């Protein structure tokens, strides 16, 4: 008896529309519907997340555009055009290119102002950081009235700058100042703090150091609180004294806080204007003038304002601050990596 070979048939599965579900057309349409639903679900979820992200970013973006990007653009435009009072109000100033920058760099007052800015910044940063670190270490040890005394040290930081500068100007007054009165009681001749070319820059440096110490105290004190006490206990058990613990534990672990403290101090100190202008107005004879005060004098302090050169000095100050900050961050990164 001959048996014919037959191929087994797969059962036919019909969909709701009557079409064979196992057919290629049925499988293709099902896959397309699945991909379509997935695309719809994917497009819906990120859209809500994206709008929420933009809603949170919008206030910061608007703030940066209006109070950072636009002023920078206007200052750059001022430095590249030949503005006078009429064109400053009505517009239409001629394009001058880099002529204003050339005028500033060739001015005899540029390098003295640059040197005063560098000296003012370096001395203030060194003393503010050193005194602030010493006070932070002192207050990190609990004792009675610690919180009260730490709060009193914040007073210079909380006072308006015009109040602090006016107070220091009164204290350093050559005739009726408290400092000269104290020097007289000690048998020392009075010093012309604000009117002598030898002492005017030192006077504004002293005032700015006093104002900046609380900021360094707060930043460094918060960093010290994050150092585990067990490290000091272990070091003490190993025989390490106070100085050894400070150099081997405190300073290395404070490095991240130190970097941001000095960087913020650099940015603030380079652009200090109010203290110097209130106390000495950059005088006498430019002996206490910095790039910030010189920029203001060029733009607003003269009878015939030079808006272009004044804006050029401001832009140079921004570039110098940016370069100094990037160099410092690079040095700190290498030191931290090593």
Secondary structure, DSSP 8 states (H G I E B T S, - for coil): -------------B-TTSSBTTSHHHHHHHHHHHHHHHHHHHHHHHHHHHHHHHHHHHHHHHHHIIIIIHHHHHHHHHHTEE--HHHHHH---EE-TTHHHHHHHHSTHHHHHHHHHHHHHHHHHHHHHHHHHHHHHHHTS--TTHHHHHHHTTHHHHS-HHHHHHHHHHHT-TTT-HHHHHHHHTT-----TTT-TTTHHHHHHHHHHHHHHHHHHHHHHHHHHTS-HHHHHHHHHTT--HHHHIIIIIHHHTHHHHHHHHHHHHHHHHT--HHHHHHTTT-STTTT--HHHHHHIIIIISSS--HHHHHHHHHHHHHHHHHHHHHHHHHHHHHHH-
